[in-house]
Structures are given as C-alpha cells and as structure tokens.
C-alpha cells in the first residue's frame, strides 16, 4: 500500500553505509522494522488501528492504552511503570499521573487553554490570558508575578517583574535603521545585563549581533553563501573564522586569522562525511587526523585520532552494542585497557551498570526515573548510596551512604533546589524572578553570581572567594554556543572557541519560530501557557542561520591568552557524544586529557591547559561544581538538574533527570529535552517517540503551526507511527485556525 519496505544509503562506489527494512500488514500498518544487524522492532495495533505496543530487540514491550473514543490515555513502559492522563470533553488533558501516583492537574478555560497548573514538583502556577489567548500574566508557586506584553501581531515585546523591575526584558521588532532588513524580525533587546541589537540581510540571515554588557560592546558578525550557509564569523576580538563548504553545502574546511590583516591558519581540512550522515574524517591544523567508522545503523564503531607523521595513535576507541544492537555496551580503548568502559541498561534503557577506570557503578531507579540507589565498587571496597524522595513530589530529600546521612536537600515552592548540605557545608542557591540560578553560597561565602540576557543565555559570571576569581562576560553564536569569554572589567577577550557545525541535521523547511524547541520525545511545540517557556522557544530560533536544526556542534578549537598578544591555539578532540576528552597544541602534543563518570562528573583531568566545555551545551563552573546548560544548571554528581524542566513532561514523568537517564546515548544541549546520538537510528521511532501520554499538556496546547511543523519533522525521521491529530481548538473571535499538517 505504498509503505517503504527498505531503506539504504550508499557511497559513490556502491558501499552501503546504512540499511533498514520494514514490513507492513494488509492495512498498511508497520509491523516490523529491522536494522542492519537484524535487530527487530515489532508493533501491535488494536481493532481500530491504534498503535498499542512496540517491542524492542530485547523483547521488552512498551504499551499504549486508548479509551473508547480512541484517545491515548496511558502508557506502560518496559518495566511496567505507567503514566496516565484524564481528558475532558474536548480531549484536552486535565490530569497527568506519574508512576508514583503523583498527579499534576490542569484547569482550562472555555477555549481549552491552561489557566492553572497544580504540580507536585512545580507547585501551583496561575496564568491570565488576553482575548487572543496569549499569556499576559504568570504567577508561579513562589508568588512571583511575571507580566507579558505583545504587539498587534502577537509578538512578545516585554517581560516584566513587579517585584524586581531591574530584571525586566523588552524586545524590539522591525527596525530597518542603517539598511537593516529587520521587518518582521527581532531586532533589539534590553535586559538586566545590557542591550542587544540584531541586523539582518535581505534573506533573513543575521548579519551581526551587537551586545552591550556593563559598558562593554561585543560584536559578532556573519557572512553567508548563496544557499544561506555561514561562511565566516567575525568574533568581538576581530578574529575571523572561515568555513569552506563543498558542493552540498557541508563544511569541508575551517581556517582562522587573528585579524583581517593576519595570515590564515588552518583549523581543519579534508573534512569528509557519511552519505547523508555524520562526520567521518578530518585533518586538524596540527596535522592530526580524525577518522570515524560506522555501523550499518549509522552508529559509531571506531574513533581514531592519529599522528600520521609518526604513525602513532592518540585515541583509538571501539564502540560495540552487544544487547541485540540496541544500546551502547562497550567502549574499548586499544591504547590503554585500563580505560575500557562497559555499560548495561534497564529494560526501559536507563543506564544500570557502568564499569571503567572508576571501578563499577550500579544504578537503580523508581518508575518516574528518580535515581534511588547507587552502588560503587572500587577494588574490594563497595559503597552504597540510597536517595530518598519526598512522598508528595519527585524532589530529593536526602542521601544515605552506607547507613549514614551524607547529603540533604531543600527546595522552594516552585521546585528549585535551594539548599544542598554535604561534606560539612551547606550550599545555598538563590534564583532570580525568572527562576534562573542567581547566586551560589557555600556556608557564608558567596561563590558565584550569575546574570542572564533575554534569551536565557548566561551573560555575566562573577566568581568570588575561589581561585581564579573575577567577572567574565560570555558571548555566543546564533545557535547558543560560547564563542568568547571576556574580562568583565575591561571587555577584552581572554579566550575564544571555534565550533564545527554538525552537518547531521534535519532540514524540514521553514519552521515556526516557536518550534525551535520541538525535536524530542512527546508532541512538542511552544509551551504556550508557560510565559517563560513561550518566550524562550519563540526567541531562540529567530536568530539562527538557515542551516537546518543544529542539535549539536563539535568543539574544534580553543584559543587562550587572546588578551596577551601571543594567543595559543589548542585543538579539541571529542568522544562519541561530542564531549571534549583531549586537547593538543600546535605541535600535536597532548595538553589536556579528561575521563568522565557516566553522568558527566570528572573522574580525572591531566595536563597544563584548561577547558570548561563538557557535555554538549554544558559549561563547567569550578566555583560550584555545577554546569551551566543554557536553560538550567546541571549537577553531574546526581545526574539531575537543579530546577524542573521549563517544558514540563517533554522527556517523560521526570522533570529533573538528565537525558532520560541514558547519558551515554543521549544528550541535552539546551537543558530542555533529550536528543538521541545519533538521532533516529538506534530506534526507528527516533526522536518521535511518546515517552509520556501526550507530552506536557501545556506544550500540547501549542498552536496548529507548531503541531504541523513537528509532524513534518517526525515524518522526515520516518516516524514509526502517525500520531492522532489533536482536536481543533475552539476558535476565538478574529482568529484563524490553521489545519494540521498532513504528511
């Protein structure tokens, strides 16, 4: 009936690099999906063709339950943990019950829009809306009021906090001053950290972003080719990074020069890719060669970093999947067997066991995904940590190590971690009105203060009572990667970073501005009812170049001592997650080596250089031991974020866990939702799976355009089933309802 029965990709010489086959029944329903290693997923349906189950290659079954109206009302995972929802007469979700029987309830107005959320983790949040359905006021569980203003086109123009006007944010649109092609686009912003101005070309690409922070100006400018790919970035210091592209628009080389009149230096050349896929080969500017091989499922097999001059290897890792090809089970280090790593997973694919240089670790979880036990064995010594949780929420209460309480926690009414007592000290965390970490204090000693711009990016970091201390300003590219750090007093750039765009992207065509956060599990769009999530999702994507959805980027180089006149360039080498594990200097000598525990905590770092980049999207902060992860802060020692997910249940019932508790196979570059590595190949459901009944009810309330765009992305990923269309929202007077996209 027209179903795709086989998919393969080949190189020019005919070598098959990817294959998958599928079978269908007489009704055209997908029955099986078979990977290159014969790993098989099997799908089941009821009499009305609702997809009721998927069985993975390890014979673990994930079940979906429907009511008499064919509405999805529950999901039962492979470990028999169930989430369920209650729906009203227009099919909107009014209650969400997690596997611990904790219920989040939603009050909706006559148009089906959420006006109140009562959550065991986030407390009670109340929303007020205007006649267009736009959120005009939000009151969170702390009692913090946020007001939102819009123009006649429904675009956010201001976010204000009556309790702290210094944190107010204003957004400007449509400026055409100085030839700016800004009509219909975000062109200005004012916030607690300073001001931002964007200039665009006629095709909507960002030509420049000018940031003013504490009296210092930082300008980042871009040039593009005829296909709207970035071909050069000029940093605030004047450094120019140039991207050479092949006939398909992929980056084939990267060069840089310290200024417009300086000689160009090569950072990467001879870049080769898998057909329609990931980076396969490149030569670094110091002569080292990176070589990757992949399985027929597009999964990394070998990672090799070689000095071709001396014919020696600096990194040689083999990756295997021995559990029916489903999960990453081994990383073999052919240079040092003591660095071998092995992993095993629960039926629901959470990390269960991890062995490596650190010894052996075993994790246990409850049905929500809260870590309950951690057993560590090093040599003949075994230690067990038991984490207890509040009976009425998924917030941690305390950790007991071998029978003794060693760590205790406190939260505010909105679910933000406020106290963490361990190792004889109490850490106190304070948050701004937007719910972002503002200060971190150990005992009575202030360690860090943090300020954010109107796009939720960390702009000012002040480190106190720690070595090194001082004020740092951070500068970003349009995708949110840190490209420069500057001295907060002088404004002089001290360090710079160069990123290699990930060409393994999905380009679904023009996307709704609010769909930028919409690639993950669940039915994602804009969190329309949550003012903060709305503004973040709405604004993040407005300034990105037209290169598809850049889920990740590989760190390529770090430049230190920019302010000394004799900068040193280091080449960054990453693991399968695009997480840095080594840096080399211009002579190909190793200057920084890192080994990590499974959830990202550092096991060891050796070398004379330093680097704060960690898991994709994360920036380590020595003063607290936490990592800044764009929309949240992350604690690698617990595998949890300090604050609940702004997008709610987008990653399932746990709003605190990192990457579905699968840190060796998924990342979370934005601190919002998990991304599979590689996307959509280790499971034919890809990133389209529903890990929760219908995603966050707030998110499901997204407008039709978001829903349509998300379906388009899912369809392009060969989503394993077609999701039922949500019912039409009741039409407000003067509103036009777009029809859902039909693939």
C-alpha positions in Angstrom: 0.0 0.0 0.0 2.9 2.3 -0.7 4.8 1.7 2.5 8.6 1.9 2.4 9.9 -1.6 2.7 13.7 -1.0 2.5 16.0 2.0 3.0 19.6 2.1 2.2 22.3 4.6 1.6 25.4 4.1 -0.5 28.7 5.8 -1.2 29.6 6.7 -4.7 31.5 3.4 -5.0 28.4 1.5 -4.1 29.3 0.7 -0.5 26.2 0.5 1.7 26.6 2.7 4.7 23.0 2.4 6.2 20.2 0.0 5.8 16.8 -0.7 7.3 13.9 -2.8 6.2 10.2 -2.7 7.2 7.2 -4.9 6.9 3.5 -3.9 6.8 0.2 -5.7 7.1 -2.6 -5.7 4.6 -3.9 -2.4 6.1 -0.6 -0.7 5.5 0.4 -0.7 9.2 4.0 -1.0 10.1 4.6 -4.5 11.7 8.4 -4.7 11.9 11.4 -2.5 11.5 14.7 -4.4 11.1 18.1 -2.8 11.4 21.4 -3.6 9.7 22.3 -6.0 12.4 18.9 -7.8 12.2 17.7 -6.1 15.4 14.0 -6.0 15.1 11.2 -3.8 16.5 7.7 -5.2 16.4 4.5 -3.1 16.5 1.0 -4.0 17.6 -2.4 -2.5 17.0 -6.0 -2.7 18.2 -9.0 -3.2 16.0 -9.3 0.5 15.3 -5.6 0.6 14.2 -4.4 2.5 17.3 -0.7 1.6 17.8 -0.9 -0.2 21.2 2.6 -1.6 21.6 6.2 -1.6 20.4 8.6 -4.5 21.3 12.3 -3.7 21.1 15.1 -6.1 20.1 15.5 -7.3 23.7 11.8 -8.4 23.7 10.8 -5.6 26.0 7.3 -4.2 25.4 6.1 -0.6 25.6 2.3 -0.4 25.6 -0.2 2.4 24.8 -3.7 2.4 26.1 -6.7 4.1 24.5 -10.2 4.8 25.7 -13.5 4.1 23.8 -13.0 7.3 21.9 -9.6 6.2 20.6 -7.8 8.8 22.8 -4.4 7.9 24.2 -4.9 7.7 28.0 -1.9 5.8 29.3 1.5 4.4 28.5 3.2 1.5 30.2 7.0 1.2 29.8 9.1 -1.9 29.6 9.4 -2.1 33.4 5.6 -1.9 33.9 5.6 1.7 35.1 2.6 3.6 33.9 1.7 7.2 33.3 -1.9 8.0 32.6 -4.0 11.1 31.8 -7.5 12.3 32.2 -9.2 14.1 29.4 -12.2 16.4 29.3 -15.0 16.6 26.7 -12.8 18.3 24.1 -10.0 15.8 24.6 -7.7 18.2 26.4 -5.7 16.8 29.3 -6.8 17.8 32.7 -4.7 15.5 34.8 -1.4 13.6 34.4 -0.5 10.8 36.8 3.1 9.6 37.0 4.3 6.1 38.0 4.4 7.2 41.7 0.8 8.1 41.5 1.7 11.8 41.9 -0.8 13.9 39.9 -0.4 17.1 38.0 -3.7 18.8 37.3 -4.7 21.5 34.8 -7.6 23.9 34.9 -8.6 25.1 31.4 -10.8 27.9 30.2 -13.6 27.6 27.7 -11.1 27.6 24.9 -9.2 24.7 26.3 -6.2 26.8 27.3 -4.4 26.1 30.6 -5.1 28.8 33.2 -3.8 26.9 36.2 -1.4 24.1 36.8 -1.0 22.3 40.1 2.1 20.2 40.1 3.8 18.1 42.8 7.1 19.3 41.6 6.5 22.9 40.4 3.7 23.9 42.8 0.7 26.0 41.6 1.1 28.2 38.6 -1.7 30.6 37.5 -2.0 32.1 34.1 -4.0 35.1 32.8 -4.7 35.5 29.1 -5.9 38.2 26.8 -8.7 37.9 24.2 -6.2 36.3 21.8 -5.3 33.5 24.2 -1.8 34.9 24.9 -0.5 34.7 28.4 -0.4 38.2 29.9 0.5 37.2 33.5 2.0 34.3 35.2 2.2 33.7 38.9 4.4 30.9 40.0 4.3 28.9 43.2 6.8 31.3 44.8 4.3 34.1 44.3 6.5 35.7 41.7 4.4 37.6 39.1 5.6 37.9 35.5 3.7 40.2 33.1 3.9 39.7 29.3 3.2 42.3 26.7 2.6 41.8 23.0 2.3 43.9 19.9 -0.7 43.7 17.5 0.9 40.8 15.7 1.1 38.8 18.9 4.8 39.1 19.3 6.3 39.4 22.7 7.5 42.9 23.4 8.1 42.9 27.1 8.5 40.6 30.1 8.3 42.4 33.4 8.6 41.5 37.1 6.8 43.9 39.5 9.0 42.6 42.4 12.2 43.3 40.6 12.0 45.8 37.7 15.8 45.5 37.2 15.1 42.1 35.7 12.6 43.4 33.1 13.2 42.5 29.5 12.0 44.4 26.4 12.1 43.1 22.8 12.1 45.3 19.8 11.0 44.3 16.3 11.1 45.6 12.7 14.0 48.0 12.8 15.3 49.0 9.4 17.7 51.6 10.5 21.0 51.7 8.6 19.8 49.3 6.0 18.8 46.6 8.4 16.4 44.2 6.8 14.6 43.7 10.1 11.0 44.0 9.1 9.1 41.1 10.8 12.2 40.1 12.8 13.5 40.6 16.3 16.0 43.5 16.1 16.6 44.6 19.6 16.5 43.6 23.3 17.1 45.2 26.6 17.6 43.2 29.8 19.3 43.2 33.2 22.7 42.5 31.6 22.6 45.2 28.9 21.3 45.6 25.3 21.4 43.5 22.1 20.8 44.6 18.5 20.5 42.3 15.5 21.0 43.2 11.9 19.7 41.1 9.1 20.3 40.7 5.3 17.5 40.6 2.8 17.2 36.8 3.2 16.6 36.9 6.9 20.1 35.9 7.9 21.7 37.5 10.9 24.5 39.8 9.7 25.5 40.9 13.1 24.7 40.7 16.8 25.9 43.6 19.0 25.9 43.0 22.7 26.4 45.8 25.3 27.2 44.4 28.7 28.2 46.6 31.6 29.5 49.3 29.3 31.5 46.9 27.0 30.5 46.2 23.4 30.8 42.8 21.8 30.0 42.5 18.1 29.7 39.2 16.3 29.2 39.3 12.5 28.4 36.7 9.9 28.6 36.3 6.1 26.8 33.7 4.1 26.9 31.9 0.7 24.1 31.9 -1.8 22.4 29.0 0.0 22.4 30.8 3.3 25.2 28.8 4.9 27.5 30.6 7.3 30.9 31.0 5.6 32.6 33.3 8.1 32.2 34.6 11.7 34.0 37.6 13.0 34.5 37.5 16.7 34.5 40.5 19.1 38.3 40.5 19.2 38.4 40.8 15.4 39.3 37.1 14.9 37.8 35.7 11.7 36.7 32.1 11.4 36.1 31.0 7.8 34.1 27.9 6.9 34.9 26.4 3.4 31.9 24.4 2.1 31.6 21.7 -0.5 29.0 21.5 -3.3 26.4 20.1 -0.9 26.9 23.0 1.5 28.7 20.9 4.1 31.8 22.3 5.9 34.9 20.9 4.2 37.5 23.1 5.9 37.9 25.7 8.7 40.5 28.4 8.8 41.1 31.4 11.1 43.1 34.5 11.4 43.6 36.8 14.4 42.6 39.9 12.4 41.6 40.9 8.9 45.3 41.5 8.1 46.7 38.4 9.7 47.8 35.3 7.9 45.2 32.5 7.9 45.8 29.3 9.9 44.1 26.0 9.2 42.0 24.5 12.0 40.5 21.7 10.0 40.8 20.4 6.4 39.8 17.4 4.3 36.5 17.0 6.1 34.5 14.0 4.8 31.1 12.9 5.7 29.0 9.8 5.7 26.3 9.9 2.9 23.5 12.0 4.4 25.2 11.5 7.7 27.9 12.3 10.3 31.5 13.5 10.0 33.8 10.6 9.0 37.2 12.2 8.5 39.1 15.4 9.1 42.7 16.7 9.4 43.4 19.1 12.2 45.6 22.1 11.8 48.3 20.5 13.8 48.4 17.5 11.4 46.5 15.0 13.5 43.8 13.1 11.7 40.4 12.1 13.0 38.8 9.0 11.5 35.5 7.5 12.3 33.8 4.3 11.1 30.1 3.5 11.5 27.8 0.5 11.5 25.1 0.0 9.0 22.8 1.7 11.5 24.8 4.9 11.4 26.2 4.2 14.9 29.8 5.0 15.7 32.0 1.9 15.6 35.6 3.3 15.7 37.0 6.6 16.8 40.7 7.1 15.9 42.9 10.2 16.4 46.2 9.6 14.7 49.5 11.4 14.1 50.2 10.3 10.5 53.7 11.8 10.7 54.8 9.4 13.4 52.2 6.8 12.7 51.1 6.8 16.4 47.6 6.9 17.8 46.5 9.4 20.5 42.9 8.0 20.7 41.7 4.6 19.5 38.3 3.6 20.7 35.9 0.9 19.5 32.2 1.1 20.3 30.0 -2.0 20.4 26.4 -2.9 21.1 26.0 -6.4 22.3 22.5 -6.3 23.5 20.8 -7.0 20.2 22.2 -3.8 18.8 20.0 -1.6 21.0 22.3 0.2 23.4 26.0 1.2 23.6 27.5 -1.5 25.8 31.3 -1.2 25.4 33.9 1.4 24.6 37.2 -0.4 24.1 40.4 1.7 24.5 43.0 0.0 22.3 45.8 2.2 23.7 45.1 1.6 27.4 43.0 -1.3 28.6 42.5 0.3 32.0 40.3 2.9 30.3 37.9 0.3 28.8 34.3 1.1 29.7 31.2 -1.2 29.7 27.6 -0.4 30.2 24.3 -2.2 30.7 20.7 -0.9 30.8 17.4 -1.4 32.3 14.5 -2.6 30.2 13.5 1.0 29.7 17.0 1.9 28.5 18.2 3.8 31.6 21.8 3.3 32.5 22.0 0.5 35.0 25.7 -0.6 35.2 28.9 1.1 34.3 32.4 -0.2 34.6 35.6 1.7 33.8 38.7 3.3 35.3 36.5 4.4 38.2 35.6 0.8 39.1 32.0 -0.4 38.9 28.8 1.6 39.3 25.3 0.3 39.6 22.2 2.5 39.4 18.5 1.8 40.3 15.5 4.0 39.6 11.9 4.2 40.5 9.2 4.2 37.8 9.5 8.0 37.3 13.2 7.8 36.7 14.4 9.1 40.0 17.7 7.5 41.0 17.1 5.6 44.2 20.3 3.5 44.6 23.9 4.0 43.5 26.5 1.3 44.4 30.1 1.9 43.8 32.8 -0.8 43.8 36.5 0.1 43.6 38.8 -2.9 44.1 37.4 -4.7 47.1 35.6 -1.7 48.6 31.8 -1.3 48.0 29.8 1.7 49.0 26.0 2.2 48.6 24.1 5.5 48.3 20.4 5.5 48.9 18.5 8.6 47.7 15.2 9.3 49.4 12.4 11.5 47.9 9.6 13.5 49.3 6.4 11.4 49.4 4.5 14.3 47.7 7.0 15.2 45.0 10.0 13.9 42.9 12.3 16.2 44.8 15.3 14.7 46.6 15.2 14.7 50.4 18.5 13.1 51.4 21.2 10.7 50.5 22.3 7.9 52.9 25.7 6.4 52.3 26.3 3.0 53.9 23.7 3.8 56.6 24.8 7.4 57.3 23.0 10.5 56.0 25.6 12.3 53.9 23.6 14.7 51.9 20.3 16.6 52.4 18.3 18.9 50.1 15.8 21.7 50.3 13.5 23.2 47.6 11.4 26.2 47.2 7.7 26.2 46.3 8.4 26.1 42.6 10.7 23.1 42.8 14.1 24.9 42.6 16.9 23.4 44.7 17.7 25.9 47.4 20.0 24.0 49.8 22.4 21.2 49.4 24.2 20.1 52.5 27.2 17.7 52.1 30.8 17.3 53.1 30.3 19.6 56.1 29.0 22.6 54.3 25.6 23.9 53.2 25.3 25.2 49.7 22.6 27.8 49.3 21.2 28.6 45.9 19.1 31.7 45.2 17.1 32.3 42.0 16.0 35.4 40.1 12.4 36.1 39.2 12.6 34.1 36.0 13.7 31.0 38.1 17.3 31.1 37.0 20.2 30.4 39.4 21.4 33.9 40.6 23.8 33.2 43.4 25.6 30.2 44.9 26.9 30.4 48.5 28.9 27.8 50.5 28.2 28.4 54.2 28.5 32.2 54.4 30.9 32.5 51.5 29.5 33.8 48.2 31.0 31.7 45.4 29.2 32.8 42.3 26.7 35.3 40.9 25.0 34.9 37.5 23.1 37.2 35.2 21.2 36.2 32.1 20.1 38.0 28.9 16.6 38.0 27.5 17.3 34.8 25.6 18.1 33.0 28.9 21.8 32.9 28.0 24.3 33.3 30.8 25.9 36.7 30.1 27.7 37.7 33.3 29.5 35.3 35.6 31.1 36.6 38.8 33.3 34.2 40.7 34.1 35.1 44.3 36.2 33.5 47.1 37.6 31.0 44.6 40.7 30.8 42.5 40.6 32.1 39.9 38.0 34.8 40.7 36.7 37.7 38.8 34.0 38.8 36.3 33.5 37.1 32.9 31.3 38.1 30.1 30.2 35.3 27.7 29.5 35.8 24.0 27.5 33.3 21.9 26.9 32.4 18.3 23.4 32.3 16.9 23.0 28.6 18.0 23.9 29.3 21.6 27.5 28.1 21.6 30.0 30.0 23.7 32.5 31.6 21.3 34.2 34.1 23.5 34.9 34.9 27.2 35.9 38.4 28.1 37.2 40.2 31.1 34.2 41.8 32.7 36.1 45.0 33.7 38.0 45.8 30.5 35.8 44.0 28.0 39.0 42.4 26.5 38.5 38.9 25.1 40.5 36.3 27.0 39.5 33.0 25.4 37.8 32.0 22.2 36.2 28.8 20.9 35.6 27.5 17.4 32.8 25.1 16.7 32.3 22.7 13.7 28.6 22.7 12.7 27.0 19.3 12.9 26.0 18.5 9.4 23.9 15.6 10.5 20.9 17.9 10.7 17.2 17.7 9.8 16.0 20.5 7.5 12.2 20.3 7.4 11.9 23.6 5.6 10.6 26.8 7.1 9.9 26.3 10.7 7.5 28.1 13.0 9.5 30.4 15.3 8.1 28.6 18.3 9.2 25.2 17.1 12.8 25.6 17.9 12.5 23.5 21.0 10.4 20.9 19.2 12.6 18.0 18.5 12.3 15.4 21.2 10.0 12.9 22.7 6.4 13.9 23.0 4.3 16.2 21.0 6.3 19.4 21.1 5.6 22.9 20.2 5.7 26.0 22.1 4.8 25.9 25.8 2.1 28.3 25.1 0.7 28.5 28.6 4.0 29.0 30.3 5.1 32.5 29.6 8.8 31.8 30.2 8.9 28.7 28.0 6.9 30.6 25.4 9.4 33.5 25.2 12.4 31.1 25.2 11.0 28.9 22.5 9.8 31.9 20.5 13.0 33.8 20.5 15.7 31.2 20.4 15.1 30.2 16.8 14.6 33.7 15.4 18.3 34.4 15.1 19.6 31.1 13.8 21.0 30.9 10.2 19.1 28.8 7.8 21.2 25.6 8.2 18.5 23.2 9.4 18.1 22.3 13.1 21.6 22.3 14.6 21.1 19.9 17.5 24.8 19.8 18.4 28.1 21.1 17.2 31.6 19.7 17.7 34.1 21.8 19.6 37.0 22.2 17.2 39.5 24.6 18.8 40.1 26.7 21.9 42.3 29.8 21.9 43.7 31.0 25.2 45.6 34.1 26.0 43.8 36.2 23.5 44.5 39.3 25.6 48.2 38.7 25.8 49.1 39.3 22.2 50.5 35.8 21.9 47.4 33.6 21.9 47.8 29.8 21.9 45.5 27.6 19.8 44.5 24.2 21.1 42.7 21.6 19.1 39.8 19.9 20.8 39.1 16.2 20.4 35.7 14.8 21.4 34.1 11.4 22.2 31.0 9.9 20.6 28.8 12.5 22.4 30.9 15.4 21.0 32.2 15.9 24.6 35.9 17.0 24.8 38.2 14.3 26.1 41.6 15.7 24.8 43.3 18.8 23.7 46.5 19.1 21.7 48.7 22.0 20.9 50.1 23.2 17.6 52.9 20.6 17.8 50.3 17.8 18.3 51.3 17.3 22.0 48.6 16.4 24.4 47.9 19.3 26.9 44.6 18.2 28.4 43.1 14.8 29.0 39.8 14.1 30.7 38.0 10.9 31.9 34.4 11.2 32.9 32.0 9.3 35.1 28.9 8.1 33.2 26.7 11.2 34.1 29.4 13.7 33.3 31.3 14.2 36.5 35.0 14.4 36.1 36.9 11.3 37.1 40.3 12.7 36.2 41.8 15.6 34.3 45.5 15.8 33.4 47.5 18.4 31.5 48.7 22.0 31.6 45.8 23.6 29.7 42.2 24.1 30.8 38.7 23.7 29.2 35.3 24.3 30.7 33.3 22.7 27.8 31.6 19.4 29.0 28.6 17.5 27.7 27.0 19.2 24.7 25.6 22.6 25.7 27.3 22.5 29.1 29.8 24.9 30.6 31.5 23.8 33.8 31.7 26.2 36.7 34.5 25.4 39.1 33.2 27.6 41.8 30.1 25.4 42.4 30.9 22.1 40.6 27.8 22.7 38.5 27.4 23.0 34.8 25.5 25.8 33.0 23.3 24.1 30.4 21.6 27.1 28.8 18.1 26.9 30.3 19.1 25.2 33.5 22.1 24.2 35.7 23.1 20.6 36.0 24.7 18.6 38.8 26.7 15.7 37.3 27.1 14.1 40.8 23.4 13.4 40.9 22.5 13.2 37.2 19.8 15.8 37.8 19.1 19.5 37.1 18.6 21.9 39.9 15.3 23.1 38.5 12.3 21.4 36.8 12.2 21.3 33.1 10.6 24.6 31.7 8.8 22.4 29.1 7.3 20.1 31.7 6.9 16.4 30.9 8.6 16.7 27.5 11.1 13.9 28.5 8.6 11.8 30.4 7.5 12.0 34.0 10.8 13.1 35.5 11.3 16.8 35.2 14.7 16.7 36.8 16.6 13.8 35.2 19.3 14.3 32.6 18.7 12.8 29.1 16.2 10.1 30.2 19.0 8.7 32.5 20.8 7.5 29.4 23.8 9.7 29.4 26.0 7.5 27.1 23.4 7.6 24.3 21.6 10.9 24.7 22.5 14.5 25.4 20.5 17.6 26.3 22.3 20.6 24.6 19.7 23.2 25.7 18.7 21.9 29.1 15.2 21.3 27.7 14.9 17.9 26.1 17.0 14.8 25.3 18.5 14.2 21.9 19.5 10.7 20.8 23.0 10.1 19.5 22.8 9.5 16.6 19.3 10.8 16.0 16.6 8.4 14.9 18.9 5.4 14.1 19.2 3.4 17.3 15.4 3.2 17.5 13.2 3.5 14.4 10.9 5.7 16.5 13.8 8.1 16.6 13.0 11.3 18.4 9.3 10.9 17.7 8.6 8.5 20.5 6.0 9.4 23.1 7.7 8.9 26.5 4.6 10.4 28.0 0.9 10.2 27.2 0.8 13.4 25.0 3.7 15.5 26.2 3.2 18.2 28.6 -0.5 19.3 28.4 0.8 22.9 28.3 3.0 22.0 25.4 0.2 20.1 23.6 -1.7 23.3 23.7 0.6 24.7 21.1 -0.9 26.4 18.0 -1.6 24.4 14.9 1.5 25.7 13.1 3.8 24.3 15.7 2.0 20.9 15.6 2.2 20.9 11.8 5.9 21.6 11.8 6.6 19.0 14.5 4.7 16.4 12.4 6.8 17.4 9.4 10.0 16.7 11.3 8.7 13.4 12.6 7.6 12.3 9.2 11.1 13.1 7.8 12.6 11.0 10.5 10.5 8.0 9.3 8.5 8.1 12.5 7.3 4.6 13.4 3.6 5.6 13.6 1.4 8.6 12.7 0.2 10.3 15.8 -3.5 11.1 16.2 -4.4 14.6 15.3 -5.5 16.7 18.3 -9.0 18.2 18.1 -9.5 21.7 16.7 -9.1 24.4 19.4 -12.3 26.4 19.9 -11.9 29.4 17.8 -11.6 32.8 19.4 -13.3 35.7 17.5 -10.9 37.1 15.0 -8.6 34.1 15.0 -7.9 31.9 12.0 -7.2 28.2 12.8 -4.6 26.6 10.6 -5.3 23.0 9.6 -2.8 20.4 10.9 -0.1 19.3 8.5 -0.8 16.1 6.7 2.5 14.3 5.6 
